[in-house]
Amino acid sequence: MDEYRLKHSLAVARKMVEIAKEKELSDDDINDCFVIGFNHDIGYEFAINNIEHNIVGGEILKKSNFKYWKEIYFHGEVNIEYKSLFLDILNQADMQIDRQGNDVGYDRRLEDIKNRYGENSIVYSKCHILVEKIRRL
């Protein structure tokens, strides 16, 4: 992974820990949040189509018997049946951390995605819908 992706992943892991502590999760769950966040974009290393990095990463982690592979597989997706507290926390954290690893909040993160991919892109559309769902949690 490149330097930016590593910074982003580490910051998402730390943000997940912050959110997990606010929710008063157990120490084991907090540790799991860090591991989930740090690995959430592992699929970028192997995906031909970066849009499907979550699916590729989830499949890799599933083969490795990673307990939370579904959180990786479904992160960033909007029309899914799968629900979990850890997926919610991952999406909350991911949608607040920019590609350089800065905690910028939802609005600035969306603006960055719009500037990089375009307002009419699939990536921006999914992220916009996801943030609206997160705000209703």
C-alpha positions, -999 to +999 in steps of 0.1 A: +000+000+000+012+035-006+020+060+021-014+078+019-034+045+021-013+035+052-019+068+069-056+066+061-059+031+074-040+038+106-062+069+112-094+049+105-082+023+130-076+050+156-110+067+149-127+033+153-111+029+187-123+064+196-159+056+186-158+022+203-147+038+236-175+064+233-199+034+229-183+018+260-174-014+242-152-040+259-114-039+256-115-069+233-141-052+210-120-020+210-089-040+200-109-057+172-120-022+160-084-012+156-076-044+136-107-039+114-099-003+107-062-010+099-072-037+074-103-022+059-085-011+027-062-041+022-081-049-010-065-018-028-033-038-029-049-066-049-079-051-067-078-045-104-108-022-101-103+000-070-140+005-067-143-032-056-114-030-031-138-038-003-150-071-019-114-081-028-102-073+007-131-091+023-125-122+003-088-123+012-096-119+049-124-145+046-098-170+033-076-161+063-105-169+087-106-132+098-136-130+121-147-096+107-142-102+070-178-092+063-172-057+077-144-053+053-164-068+024-194-045+030-178-013+041-188+016+019-218-002+005-253+013+008-279-012-003-270-043+018-288-066+041-258-072+064-258-053+096-233-051+124-221-026+150-186-030+138-196-022+102-214+009+114-183+020+134-161+013+104-182+033+080-184+062+105-147+063+109-139+058+072-162+087+062-144+111+085-108+104+077-093+118+045-068+100+023-039+117+041-051+104+075-067+136+087-099+136+108-119+160+087-155+151+095-182+140+071-186+172+050-150+178+042-145+140+035-174+141+010-160+173-006-126+156-011-143+125-026-163+147-049-132+166-060-113+134-067-139+113-084-165+138-096-200+147-084-217+123-108-193+094-100-205+061-084-180+065-056-192+099-046-229+089-049-224+059-026-204+079-001-230+106+000-258+081+006-237+064+032-231+096+051-268+104+051-275+070+066-248+074+092-262+107+102-296+090+109-280+064+132 
